Amino acid sequence: MVSKNYSKVEKKKKSHEVVLSIIIVNWNNKDILRDCLNSIYHTHNDSEYEIIVVDNHSEDGSVELIKKEFFDVMIIENDKNLGFARANNQAIKVARGNYILLLNNDTVVTNTYCFDRMIEYMKKNPQIGILGCKLLYPDGTLQSCGESFPSVWEIFKSQILFAKTWKRLRKNKPVDNYFKKVDFICGACLMTRKEILDKVGLLKEKYFMYGEDVEFCYRVQKAGYDIGVLTDESIIHLHSKSTEKNLIEMLYHSITNDLKNVRMLHHSNLRVLLVKIIYLMGILMRAFLAIFRKGKKPGDYLKLFKRFLVKQNK
């Protein structure tokens, strides 16, 4: 973690052209947001960029923190929680950069000038519409190196076979190819061009949180662009630090948005039904395992099971 505060380093005046707009959505995560911003200044303090933070009505002093410590960060203050997609769209509309980076507040940038190298790669490869980097857990194990579009099999592996847990136990091995083509990039660190957003449109605001990255990448693919990851670049992603404050609500959005995307991708009522069954089974399995896991409450998963079952039957 970055401990030194770089927020008051004298930075370049933004009178020149802004190359990169870094957009961060925040909701009641003051300390994590501070670490994220400091890590950017620590690794990119000579770059031509702007940072825009959209605060979704935090009540923990996040806005005051930015005004006091990060005086050149542009802040958009919302009077209620508008969700991830809508908040990002607010910033995209005012962003001045030719390149747009959607960055989660629960990330820590550790590689010096990694965003600059991502931009250079996109400049040299105009067919790439969206670019990401590897996401690592704080212990250095691999979290994501790009993902496949959701399908019945992928969701079964994740929910029933706990594929992500087994994946984390594997070592973070170097990948042979510098660029890895994937279906979609996690919205925790997603870089695109402003011109592509102008062409395919903004994030779909029907996705309150989760799933909007899948839908956006799908549209960019349909427009004829490639999507991929630079495997030599990585950032730390603490993962779900915002969502853990309201676990049931956020998991519900994650599941229902997965269902939207399965329907969008496969146009099959049968596959959507199978995914619903898999998720219900997965919730019950996690309710049982929560008995033995520190900090987990079986009742939370049972409430989620009931809510999901009731809403889907309406």
BELFENWO-V74698 format. One record per backbone hydrogen bond with DSSP energy under -0.5 kcal/mol. NH is the residue of the N-H (numbers start at 1). CO is the residue of the C=O. Records with the same first field share a line. If there is no record, write none. Layout:
NH: CO, CO
//
This chain:
3: 1
6: 4
9: 6
11: 9
16: 13
19: 17, 48
20: 48
21: 99
22: 20, 50
23: 21, 101
24: 22, 52
26: 54
33: 29
34: 30
35: 31
36: 32
37: 33
38: 34
39: 35
40: 36
41: 37
42: 38
43: 39
44: 40
45: 41
47: 44
49: 47
50: 20
52: 22
53: 74
54: 24, 52
55: 53, 76
56: 26, 54
57: 55
65: 61
66: 62
67: 63
68: 64
69: 65
70: 65, 66
73: 70
74: 51
76: 53
77: 75
78: 55, 76
82: 80
84: 208
85: 207, 208
87: 83
88: 84
89: 85
90: 86
91: 87
92: 88
93: 89
94: 90, 91
95: 91
98: 18
99: 19
100: 192
101: 21
102: 100, 190
103: 23, 101
104: 188
105: 25
107: 104
108: 236
110: 108
111: 234
112: 110
113: 43
114: 111
117: 113
118: 114
119: 115
120: 116
121: 117
122: 118
123: 119
124: 120
125: 121
128: 125
129: 127, 226
130: 226
131: 191
132: 228
134: 230, 233
135: 144
136: 235
137: 141
140: 137
143: 135
144: 135
145: 146
147: 184
155: 151
156: 152
157: 153
158: 154
159: 155
160: 156
161: 156
163: 157
165: 162
166: 162
167: 163
168: 164
169: 165
170: 166, 167
173: 171
180: 229
181: 179
182: 227
183: 147
184: 147
189: 186
190: 102
191: 131
192: 100
193: 129
194: 98
196: 193
197: 193
198: 194
199: 195
200: 196
201: 197
205: 203
207: 204
208: 206
215: 211
216: 212
217: 213
218: 214
219: 215
220: 216
221: 217
222: 218
223: 219
224: 221
225: 220
226: 127
228: 130
229: 180
230: 132
231: 178, 229
232: 178
233: 230
235: 134
236: 108
237: 136
238: 106, 236
239: 106
244: 240
245: 242
246: 243
247: 244
250: 246
251: 247
252: 248
253: 249
254: 250
255: 251
256: 252
257: 253
258: 254
259: 255
260: 256
261: 257
262: 258
263: 259
264: 260
265: 261
266: 262
267: 263
272: 268
273: 269
274: 270
275: 271
276: 272
277: 273
278: 274
279: 275
280: 276
281: 277
282: 278
283: 279
284: 280
285: 281
286: 282
287: 283
288: 284
289: 285
290: 286
291: 288
292: 289
293: 290
296: 293
298: 296
300: 297
301: 297
302: 298
303: 299
304: 300
305: 301
306: 302
307: 303
308: 304
309: 305
310: 306
311: 307
312: 308
313: 309
314: 311
//
